[in-house]
């Protein structure tokens, strides 16, 4: 029909112009429609191509990430980090020779205190040196690193490596230093654990949660692939915070150790005045065994002072060689244990934990104290034999042990009065002062019962020095005894009053 219209229009010149215009419209419509159809076909084809290209690019990216992550994981497994180095023995700076330090029980007691007091001071210096390594800014201790984090497609169960991320990690050198620090803390804590509880408590802050936090941070976390150095890369700030916390902890430990008070002197213990052997134990055999043990130990002590460390001085050695086990009276062993408290810990020391000279000082000082006590026991064996013989008397037994009866305490007071007889005519005020101490020890309700007899022995030492003022050894022993009585006065009001009232008179003895 369109053709007919066009022919008619061509014949009719009047409508020529209109027909030509209509033809053009139709052509344009056809062209536009065809173009749109072609464009839609091209779009569909291009859309498919773009999607395919995008998928190919994503697959390529994921494949590359997978390859890199796998390579990083392999390198991480093969990476070897430095192990913690042994911190070496703690080095104490103590003046004088070892022989001087263990000459006599009194000097040995001071030596024990010096060694134990020097330990936290030296460990404090070591802690401060470690803290200096981690001084701020801690950022200087770290370096940049890269890692992949696993991600899951939303709504799906596919897990892929996400984009590469950046973080920080400590340098290899710093990791080695921090491992050394934790190894040092564990070694020093072990060294002081049984002899210096407060020092052990402070060092424990470096071997617990903080050490575990470092170990956890060092390992690559689940779902991560670090860049193969063997040291986990963490988001910026995490490693820096851990190292900052470690620095603060080291400073706190150093300050705490330096502020610890000096330990008290070991108490000056004397052998009990009375003691009994176990049933079927021969007094003569006991005396022979004790004398032999004292002689052998004295020889070993001298050998240690002049040559190699004797093998017999091992961690399992008993200071009495087990000889005192033949006594039924537990008090005779208790006093030795009290006067040598801490020996078991020192006996565990070795030269890879503390320097050889300090080890010798501590060990031989305890040995000297024990030998002095055992020599006293040996000197009183005749009385112990007499006590062990069947006889009647005022004696209380609980669980087989001879306790401190009023009879025994009164007997000690009478002994002091007897010793003071020559003093009374020469210096009445001094005699009165010592008698006041004796009475206060005997009657003070604030004193533990197991200390009364020991304190009366101290008062007797003071009395003997007063009776023989020219005896230098007795005067030295009396000075120690007065210190022990003064220390005990902290727990007894009546004794404290006597010590205060007569202090000026008693101090003139020295």
C-alpha positions as CSV (number, residue, x, y, z in Angstrom):
1,X,0.0,0.0,0.0
2,X,2.9,2.3,0.8
3,X,4.2,1.7,-2.8
4,X,0.8,2.7,-4.2
5,X,0.7,5.9,-2.2
6,X,4.2,6.7,-3.3
7,X,3.3,6.2,-7.0
8,X,0.2,8.3,-6.7
9,X,2.2,11.0,-5.0
10,X,4.7,10.9,-7.8
11,X,1.9,11.4,-10.4
12,X,0.3,14.1,-8.4
13,X,2.8,16.9,-8.3
14,X,0.6,18.8,-5.8
15,X,1.3,16.3,-3.1
16,X,4.9,15.6,-4.1
17,X,6.3,17.5,-1.3
18,X,4.1,15.8,1.4
19,X,4.8,12.3,0.1
20,X,8.6,12.9,0.1
21,X,8.4,14.1,3.7
22,X,6.4,11.0,4.8
23,X,8.9,8.7,3.1
24,X,11.7,10.3,5.0
25,X,9.9,9.9,8.3
26,X,9.4,6.2,7.6
27,X,13.0,5.7,6.7
28,X,14.2,7.4,9.8
29,X,11.9,5.3,11.9
30,X,13.2,2.2,10.3
31,X,16.7,3.3,10.7
32,X,16.3,4.2,14.4
33,X,14.5,0.9,15.1
34,X,17.2,-1.1,13.4
35,X,19.9,0.8,15.3
36,X,18.2,0.1,18.6
37,X,17.9,-3.5,17.8
38,X,21.5,-3.7,16.8
39,X,22.6,-1.8,19.9
40,X,20.6,-4.1,22.1
41,X,22.3,-7.1,20.6
42,X,25.7,-5.5,21.0
43,X,24.9,-4.6,24.6
44,X,23.9,-8.1,25.4
45,X,27.1,-9.4,23.8
46,X,29.2,-6.8,25.6
47,X,27.6,-7.5,28.9
48,X,28.4,-11.2,28.6
49,X,31.9,-10.4,27.7
50,X,32.4,-7.9,30.5
51,X,31.0,-10.4,33.1
52,X,33.3,-13.1,31.7
53,X,36.2,-10.7,31.8
54,X,35.4,-9.7,35.4
55,X,35.1,-13.2,36.5
56,X,38.3,-14.1,34.8
57,X,40.0,-11.1,36.5
58,X,38.6,-12.1,39.9
59,X,39.7,-15.7,39.5
60,X,43.1,-14.5,38.4
61,X,43.4,-12.2,41.5
62,X,42.2,-14.9,43.9
63,X,44.6,-17.4,42.3
64,X,47.4,-15.0,42.6
65,X,46.5,-14.4,46.3
66,X,46.3,-18.1,46.9
67,X,49.7,-18.7,45.4
68,X,51.3,-15.9,47.4
69,X,49.6,-16.9,50.6
70,X,50.7,-20.5,50.1
71,X,54.2,-19.4,49.5
72,X,54.1,-17.1,52.6
73,X,52.8,-20.0,54.7
74,X,55.5,-22.3,53.5
75,X,58.2,-19.7,54.2
76,X,56.7,-19.0,57.7
77,X,56.9,-22.7,58.5
78,X,60.5,-22.9,57.5
79,X,61.5,-19.7,59.2
80,X,63.8,-20.3,62.2
81,X,63.6,-17.8,65.0
82,X,66.4,-17.5,67.6
83,X,65.9,-19.5,70.8
84,X,66.2,-17.8,74.1
85,X,69.7,-17.8,75.4
86,X,70.7,-18.9,78.9
87,X,71.0,-15.8,81.0
88,X,74.1,-17.0,82.7
89,X,74.7,-16.9,86.5
90,X,73.8,-13.9,88.5
91,X,76.9,-12.1,89.5
92,X,77.0,-10.6,93.0
93,X,79.6,-8.1,94.2
94,X,80.5,-9.0,97.7
95,X,83.6,-7.7,99.5
96,X,86.2,-9.7,101.3
97,X,87.3,-13.3,100.8
98,X,85.1,-16.3,101.2
99,X,87.2,-17.5,104.1
100,X,86.6,-14.2,106.0
101,X,82.9,-14.4,105.2
102,X,82.5,-17.8,106.9
103,X,84.8,-17.4,109.9
104,X,82.7,-18.1,112.9
105,X,78.9,-18.6,113.2
106,X,78.3,-14.9,113.8
107,X,80.1,-13.8,110.7
108,X,78.4,-16.6,108.8
109,X,75.0,-15.4,109.8
110,X,75.8,-11.9,108.5
111,X,77.1,-13.5,105.3
112,X,73.9,-15.4,104.7
113,X,72.0,-12.1,105.0
114,X,74.4,-10.3,102.7
115,X,74.1,-12.9,100.0
116,X,70.3,-13.1,100.2
117,X,70.0,-9.2,100.3
118,X,72.3,-8.8,97.3
119,X,70.2,-11.1,95.1
120,X,67.2,-8.8,94.5
121,X,69.5,-5.8,94.2
122,X,71.5,-7.4,91.4
123,X,68.4,-8.8,89.7
124,X,66.9,-5.3,89.8
125,X,69.9,-4.0,87.9
126,X,69.5,-6.7,85.3
127,X,65.8,-5.9,85.0
128,X,66.6,-2.2,84.4
129,X,69.1,-3.1,81.7
130,X,66.4,-5.2,79.9
131,X,63.9,-2.3,80.2
132,X,66.5,0.0,78.6
133,X,66.4,-2.1,75.5
134,X,62.6,-1.5,75.2
135,X,62.7,2.2,76.1
136,X,60.2,4.3,74.2
137,X,59.4,5.0,71.5
138,X,58.6,1.4,70.9
139,X,57.8,2.1,67.3
140,X,61.5,2.0,66.6
141,X,61.5,-1.7,67.6
142,X,59.0,-2.7,64.8
143,X,59.0,-2.9,61.0
144,X,56.3,-3.0,58.4
145,X,54.8,-6.3,57.3
146,X,52.1,-7.7,55.1
147,X,49.5,-10.4,55.5
148,X,46.3,-11.9,54.0
149,X,43.2,-12.5,56.0
150,X,40.6,-15.1,55.0
151,X,37.2,-13.8,53.9
152,X,33.9,-15.5,53.2
153,X,31.6,-14.7,50.3
154,X,28.4,-13.2,51.6
155,X,25.6,-15.7,51.5
156,X,28.0,-18.5,50.4
157,X,30.3,-20.9,52.0
158,X,33.3,-20.1,49.8
159,X,36.4,-18.8,51.7
160,X,39.0,-16.7,49.9
161,X,42.1,-14.8,50.8
162,X,41.1,-11.1,51.1
163,X,43.2,-8.2,49.8
164,X,46.8,-7.8,51.0
165,X,46.9,-5.8,54.2
166,X,49.7,-4.0,56.0
167,X,50.7,-4.1,59.7
168,X,53.8,-4.2,61.9
169,X,55.9,-6.8,63.7
170,X,59.0,-6.6,65.9
171,X,62.3,-7.0,64.1
172,X,64.1,-10.4,64.3
173,X,66.6,-8.9,66.7
174,X,64.0,-7.6,69.0
175,X,62.2,-10.9,69.1
176,X,65.4,-12.6,70.2
177,X,65.9,-10.0,72.9
178,X,62.4,-10.4,74.2
179,X,62.8,-14.2,74.3
180,X,66.0,-13.6,76.3
181,X,64.1,-11.4,78.7
182,X,61.4,-14.0,79.5
183,X,64.1,-16.7,79.8
184,X,66.0,-14.5,82.2
185,X,62.9,-13.8,84.3
186,X,62.1,-17.5,84.6
187,X,65.6,-18.3,85.6
188,X,65.9,-15.6,88.2
189,X,62.4,-16.4,89.6
190,X,63.5,-20.0,90.0
191,X,66.7,-18.9,91.8
192,X,64.9,-16.8,94.5
193,X,61.7,-18.7,94.7
194,X,62.4,-20.6,98.0
195,X,64.6,-18.0,99.7
196,X,63.1,-14.6,98.8
197,X,59.3,-14.8,98.4
198,X,58.7,-11.1,97.7
199,X,61.3,-11.1,95.0
200,X,59.8,-14.3,93.5
201,X,56.3,-12.6,93.5
202,X,57.6,-9.6,91.6
203,X,59.4,-11.7,89.0
204,X,56.2,-13.8,88.5
205,X,54.6,-10.8,86.8
206,X,57.0,-11.4,83.9
207,X,56.5,-15.1,83.5
208,X,52.7,-15.4,83.5
209,X,50.1,-13.7,81.4
210,X,52.6,-11.3,79.7
211,X,54.9,-14.1,78.6
212,X,51.9,-16.0,77.2
213,X,50.6,-12.9,75.4
214,X,54.0,-12.7,73.7
215,X,54.0,-16.3,72.7
216,X,50.4,-16.0,71.3
217,X,51.3,-12.9,69.4
218,X,54.4,-14.4,67.8
219,X,52.4,-17.2,66.2
220,X,50.5,-16.6,63.0
221,X,46.8,-16.4,63.8
222,X,44.2,-18.8,62.4
223,X,42.9,-17.6,59.0
224,X,46.0,-15.5,58.4
225,X,49.0,-15.8,56.0
226,X,51.9,-13.6,57.1
227,X,54.6,-12.6,54.7
228,X,57.0,-15.4,55.5
229,X,59.3,-13.9,58.2
230,X,58.2,-16.3,60.9
231,X,57.0,-13.4,63.0
232,X,53.3,-12.7,63.0
233,X,52.2,-9.3,61.5
234,X,49.5,-7.6,63.5
235,X,47.4,-4.6,62.8
236,X,49.3,-1.4,63.5
237,X,49.6,-0.7,67.3
238,X,49.1,-4.2,68.7
239,X,52.8,-5.2,68.8
240,X,53.7,-1.7,70.0
241,X,51.3,-2.0,72.9
242,X,52.7,-5.4,73.9
243,X,56.3,-4.1,73.9
244,X,55.2,-1.0,75.8
245,X,53.5,-3.2,78.5
246,X,56.6,-5.3,78.8
247,X,58.8,-2.2,79.2
248,X,56.5,-0.9,82.0
249,X,56.5,-4.3,83.7
250,X,60.3,-4.5,83.7
251,X,60.6,-1.0,85.2
252,X,58.0,-2.0,87.9
253,X,59.9,-5.1,88.7
254,X,63.3,-3.3,88.9
255,X,61.8,-0.6,91.2
256,X,60.1,-3.2,93.4
257,X,63.2,-5.4,93.8
258,X,65.3,-2.4,94.7
259,X,62.9,-1.3,97.4
260,X,62.7,-4.7,99.2
261,X,63.9,-4.5,102.8
262,X,67.0,-6.3,103.9
263,X,66.2,-9.8,105.3
264,X,66.6,-10.3,109.0
265,X,69.6,-12.1,110.5
266,X,69.1,-15.7,111.1
267,X,68.4,-16.3,114.8
268,X,71.4,-17.3,117.0
269,X,70.3,-20.8,118.2
270,X,71.8,-22.7,121.1
271,X,71.4,-26.4,121.8
272,X,68.6,-27.4,124.2
273,X,69.7,-27.8,127.8
274,X,67.8,-31.1,128.0
275,X,67.2,-33.8,125.4
276,X,66.6,-37.5,125.2
277,X,67.6,-40.2,122.8
278,X,65.2,-42.5,121.1
279,X,64.6,-45.8,122.6
280,X,67.4,-48.4,121.9
281,X,69.7,-45.6,120.7
282,X,73.2,-45.7,122.3
283,X,74.4,-42.4,123.7
284,X,78.0,-43.5,123.1
285,X,77.3,-44.4,119.5
286,X,75.5,-41.1,119.0
287,X,78.4,-39.2,120.4
288,X,80.9,-41.0,118.2
289,X,78.8,-40.5,115.1
290,X,78.3,-36.8,115.8
291,X,82.0,-36.2,116.5
292,X,82.9,-38.1,113.3
293,X,80.4,-36.1,111.2
294,X,81.6,-32.8,112.6
295,X,85.3,-33.7,111.8
296,X,84.5,-34.9,108.3
297,X,82.4,-31.8,107.5
298,X,85.0,-29.5,108.8
299,X,87.6,-31.1,106.5
300,X,85.2,-30.8,103.6
301,X,84.6,-27.2,104.4
302,X,88.4,-26.5,104.4
303,X,88.8,-28.4,101.1
304,X,86.1,-26.2,99.6
305,X,87.9,-23.1,100.8
306,X,91.2,-24.1,99.3
307,X,90.4,-26.2,96.2
308,X,87.6,-27.7,94.0
309,X,84.1,-27.9,95.3
310,X,83.6,-31.2,97.0
311,X,81.2,-33.7,95.4
312,X,79.7,-34.4,98.8
313,X,78.2,-30.9,98.9
314,X,75.2,-31.8,96.8
315,X,71.6,-30.6,97.0
316,X,70.6,-33.7,99.1
317,X,73.1,-33.1,101.9
318,X,71.7,-32.7,105.4
319,X,73.4,-30.2,107.7
320,X,73.4,-32.7,110.6
321,X,74.1,-35.7,108.3
322,X,71.0,-37.3,109.8
323,X,72.8,-37.9,113.1
324,X,70.3,-35.8,115.1
325,X,67.5,-38.2,114.0
326,X,68.7,-40.4,116.9
327,X,67.1,-37.9,119.4
328,X,63.6,-38.3,120.6
329,X,63.5,-34.6,121.4
330,X,62.3,-32.8,118.3
331,X,63.4,-29.5,119.7
332,X,67.1,-30.3,119.0
333,X,66.4,-30.6,115.3
334,X,63.9,-27.7,115.2
335,X,66.6,-25.3,116.6
336,X,69.1,-26.3,113.9
337,X,66.4,-25.9,111.2
338,X,65.4,-22.5,112.6
339,X,69.0,-21.3,112.8
340,X,69.7,-22.4,109.2
341,X,66.4,-21.5,107.5
342,X,66.9,-21.2,103.8
343,X,69.6,-23.8,103.5
344,X,67.6,-26.2,101.4
345,X,67.1,-23.4,98.7
346,X,70.8,-22.5,98.7
347,X,71.8,-26.2,98.4
348,X,69.9,-26.3,95.1
349,X,72.0,-23.5,93.6
350,X,74.6,-24.3,91.0
351,X,77.3,-22.3,89.2
352,X,75.1,-21.9,86.1
353,X,72.6,-20.0,88.3
354,X,74.8,-17.9,90.6
355,X,78.5,-17.1,90.5
356,X,80.8,-19.7,92.1
357,X,82.1,-17.3,94.8
358,X,78.6,-16.3,96.0
359,X,77.5,-19.9,95.9
360,X,80.5,-20.8,98.2
361,X,79.7,-18.0,100.5
362,X,76.1,-18.9,101.0
363,X,76.6,-22.7,101.3
364,X,79.6,-22.6,103.5
365,X,78.1,-19.9,105.8
366,X,75.2,-22.2,106.5
367,X,77.6,-25.1,107.0
368,X,79.6,-23.0,109.5
369,X,76.4,-22.1,111.5
370,X,75.5,-25.8,111.6
371,X,78.9,-26.9,112.7
372,X,78.8,-24.4,115.6
373,X,75.4,-25.7,116.7
374,X,76.4,-29.3,116.4
375,X,79.6,-28.7,118.4
376,X,77.4,-27.3,121.2
377,X,75.3,-30.4,121.0
378,X,78.4,-32.6,121.2
379,X,79.6,-30.7,124.2
380,X,76.4,-31.4,126.0
381,X,76.2,-35.1,125.2
382,X,77.0,-36.1,128.8
383,X,73.9,-34.3,130.0
384,X,71.8,-35.8,127.2
385,X,72.9,-39.3,128.2
386,X,71.9,-38.5,131.7
387,X,68.5,-37.2,130.5
388,X,67.9,-40.3,128.6
389,X,68.5,-42.6,131.5
390,X,65.3,-43.8,133.3
391,X,64.6,-41.4,136.2
392,X,61.8,-39.6,137.9
393,X,61.3,-35.9,137.6
394,X,59.1,-33.1,136.6
395,X,58.8,-33.7,132.9
396,X,56.0,-33.3,130.4
397,X,55.9,-35.4,127.2
398,X,53.6,-34.8,124.3
399,X,54.0,-37.0,121.2
400,X,57.4,-38.2,122.6
401,X,58.9,-34.7,122.8
402,X,60.3,-33.0,125.9
403,X,58.5,-29.7,126.3
404,X,59.5,-26.5,128.1
405,X,58.1,-27.0,131.5
406,X,58.1,-24.4,134.2
407,X,60.7,-26.4,135.9
408,X,63.1,-26.1,133.0
409,X,62.5,-22.3,132.6
410,X,62.9,-21.7,136.3
411,X,66.1,-23.8,136.2
412,X,67.4,-21.5,133.4
413,X,66.7,-18.4,135.5
414,X,68.5,-19.9,138.5
415,X,71.5,-20.5,136.2
416,X,71.6,-16.9,135.3
417,X,71.4,-15.8,138.9
418,X,74.3,-18.0,139.7
419,X,76.4,-16.6,136.9
420,X,75.7,-13.1,138.1
421,X,77.0,-13.7,141.6
422,X,80.4,-12.1,140.9
423,X,78.8,-9.2,139.1
424,X,76.6,-8.1,141.9
425,X,79.4,-6.9,144.1
426,X,81.2,-5.2,141.2
427,X,78.4,-3.5,139.3
428,X,75.0,-3.7,141.0
429,X,73.2,-1.8,138.3
430,X,74.4,-4.2,135.6
431,X,73.4,-7.2,137.6
432,X,70.0,-5.7,138.2
433,X,69.6,-5.0,134.5
434,X,70.4,-8.6,133.5
435,X,68.1,-10.0,136.2
436,X,65.3,-7.7,134.9
437,X,65.8,-9.1,131.4
438,X,65.7,-12.6,132.8
439,X,62.4,-12.0,134.7
440,X,60.8,-10.3,131.7
441,X,61.6,-13.2,129.4
442,X,60.3,-15.6,132.0
443,X,57.0,-13.8,132.6
444,X,56.1,-11.9,129.5
445,X,52.8,-13.3,128.2
446,X,53.4,-12.0,124.7
447,X,56.3,-14.3,124.0
448,X,55.8,-17.6,122.2
449,X,56.5,-20.5,124.6
450,X,59.0,-22.1,122.3
451,X,61.2,-19.0,122.3
452,X,61.4,-18.5,126.1
453,X,64.2,-21.0,126.8
454,X,66.2,-19.8,123.7
455,X,65.9,-16.2,125.0
456,X,67.0,-17.2,128.4
457,X,70.2,-18.7,126.8
458,X,70.8,-15.3,125.3
459,X,70.4,-13.6,128.7
460,X,72.8,-16.2,130.1
461,X,75.4,-15.2,127.4
462,X,75.0,-11.6,128.5
463,X,75.5,-12.6,132.1
464,X,78.6,-14.6,131.4
465,X,80.1,-11.7,129.5
466,X,79.3,-9.4,132.5
467,X,81.0,-11.9,134.8
468,X,84.1,-12.1,132.7
469,X,84.4,-8.6,131.0
470,X,87.9,-9.4,129.8
471,X,86.8,-12.3,127.6
472,X,86.5,-10.8,124.1
473,X,84.8,-13.9,122.7
474,X,82.1,-13.8,125.4
475,X,81.6,-10.1,125.0
476,X,81.1,-10.6,121.2
477,X,78.6,-13.4,121.9
478,X,76.8,-11.2,124.4
479,X,76.5,-8.4,121.9
480,X,74.7,-10.7,119.5
481,X,72.6,-12.1,122.3
482,X,71.4,-8.6,123.3
483,X,70.5,-7.9,119.7
484,X,68.4,-11.1,119.6
485,X,66.6,-10.2,122.9
486,X,66.0,-6.7,121.5
487,X,64.5,-8.2,118.3
488,X,62.3,-10.5,120.4
489,X,61.0,-7.5,122.4
490,X,59.0,-6.4,119.4
491,X,56.5,-9.2,120.2
492,X,56.5,-8.8,124.0
493,X,55.4,-5.6,125.8
494,X,56.9,-6.6,129.2
495,X,60.3,-7.5,127.6
496,X,60.2,-4.3,125.5
497,X,59.8,-2.3,128.7
498,X,62.7,-4.0,130.3
499,X,65.0,-3.5,127.3
500,X,64.1,0.2,127.1
501,X,64.5,0.8,130.8
502,X,68.0,-0.9,131.0
503,X,69.4,-0.3,127.5
504,X,71.9,2.4,128.6
505,X,73.3,0.2,131.4
506,X,73.5,-2.9,129.2
507,X,75.1,-1.1,126.2
508,X,78.0,0.0,128.4
509,X,79.2,-3.6,128.4
510,X,80.3,-3.1,124.7
